[in-house]
Each structure stands twice: as C-alpha cells, then as structure tokens.
Amino acid sequence: MQLVVPIFWLGMVVAISFVEAPIKFRAPGVTLAIGLGIGRKVFAALNVIEVVLAVVLSVAWLYADTDGWLLLVLVSAVLVVQVVVVRPPLTKRSNRVLAGEDVPRSKTHLIYIALEVAKVLLLIALTVDLVRQI
C-alpha cells in the first residue's frame, strides 16, 4: 500500500497538471471560460482524491515499520498549502473571469505550478525511498 499509493498519486498529478491542464486550452473551440470551467472541476476532484490518498498513506504508515514519514509530511503540507492557501484566490479570480471581467494575469497560478513541481519531486523521493527500504 505504501508503495502503490504514492506512485498512483504521482501519476495522477503528472497526468492532470502537466498533460491535461495545458493541452485543454489548445484544443479547438475551447474558450478560456470553458477551459477554466473544466479545470476547476478537474482540479477540485484531483484535490479530493489527493487528500484521500494522503490519509490512506498516513494510516498505512501507522501500521508499517518503515521510515520516510518526513517526506509524507512534506508532500501532505504542500497539498494543504495548495488547497487552503493558493486555490481560494485562484477560484476568486476564475469566478471573475467566468463572470466576464477582464482581469490581469496572476502570479498565484505560478505559485500553484511551483507547488505541483515540488509535490511531484517529493512523491518521486518518497517512492525511491520506499523502494530502497523493500
């Protein structure tokens, strides 16, 4: 369980954040409003699944005799910052865009992307650490 969950989590983040998200805006007929609407739904679902995976992994850690809990705490902290601190301003901004306002570009999105990169690197480190322990 400890090895499968971070690999699954990593795959989901890479597929959605670094493949689906940028590609959808290049698809024919996809407007900014449609892309934002889809993205909000997809990332909301991803974040719920990520929270569930973090909880499952934490519970598995309680019953396993393995090290590496610090990496789990760090990746979970990144997720919490994304969901609690960064997503609310992004949601407010996308609400304004969807309401038809012309809003300036935001650096908050770049912060979210940087946190996604950090989360991917932490999940890779966690997986490598777990493989070494096997």
N, C-alpha and C positions, 0 to 999 in steps of 0.2 A: 504494500500500500504506500509506504513512504517513497518508493522509487517511481511508481506509476503516476501518482498524483502530481508531482512537480513536472514530470515530462508532459503529461496531459495539459497541465496549466500553461506550460511554456508554449506548447503547440497552439493552444487557443489564442494566446496573446500575440504570437507572431502572425498567425493566420489573419486575425481580425485587425490588429493595429497596424501591421506593416504590409499587409497584402490587400485585404478588403477595403479598408478605410480610404487609402489614397486612390485605388482603382475606381471606386464607385463614382468619384467626381469626374472621371474621364470618360465614363460611359455615355453613349449618345442619348440625348434627351434628358439627362439627369441635371436638373437645375440645382442651384445652391440650396434652395428650400427643400427640395426632395432629398438631396444628399444629407442635409442636416437632420431632417426628419428620420431618415433611415438610420443614420449614425447614432442619434440619441437612443433609439430603440435597441440597436445592436450593442452599444456600449453599456447601457443600463443592464441588459441581460448578461453581458460578459462580466460586469462587476458583481452581480448577484452570484453568478457561478464561481467567480474567483473567491468571494467571501466564503461560500460553502466549501470550496477546496481548501482554503486556509484553515477553516475549522476542522475539517476531516483530517488534514495533515497534522494539525496540532494535537488532536485526540490520538491519532496513531502514534505520535511521538511520545505521548504519555505512557504508552504500553510497550514501547520498544526500547531496546538497550543500544541506542545509537547516539553519536554526537551530532553536531551540526545545527543545534537548535538556534544558535545565533543567526545563521543565515535565514532560517524560517521566520524569526522575529523581524529581521530587516526587511524581507520581502513582504511580510504582512504589514509592516509600518508604511512601506511605500504605497501599498494598496489603500490603507486608511487615509493617507495624505491625499491620494488621488480622489477618493470618493468623498471625503469630508471637507477638504480644503479647496481642491482645484476644480472639481466638477461643478459645484454650485455657481461660480462665476461664469463658467462656460455655458451652463444651462441658461443663465440670465441673458447672456449675450446671444445665444441661439434663439431664445424667445423673442428678442428684439428683431433679429434678422427675419424670423418667420412672421413677425407682425408687419414686416415691410420697411422697417427702419434701415437706413444706410449707416451702418456702424463702422468705426475704424477697426483696422486689424488689431488683434490682441496678442500679447506675448504669453498670455495664460495657456494658450494652446501649445506653445513651445515648451512650457514647463511640464505639461501633461506628457508630451512626447519624450522629454528627458527622463521623466519618471518611468515611462514604459521601457525605455532602454535600460535604466537601472534595474527594473524588475526582471527583464529578460536576462541580464547578466547575473543577477542574484539567483534566479532559477537554474541557470546553467551551472553556477558554482555549487548550488545545493545538490543538483543531480550528480555532478562529478564527485562531490564529497561523499554522497551516499554510495555510489558505485565503488569508490575506494574502500568503503567500510564493509562491503559484501565479501 
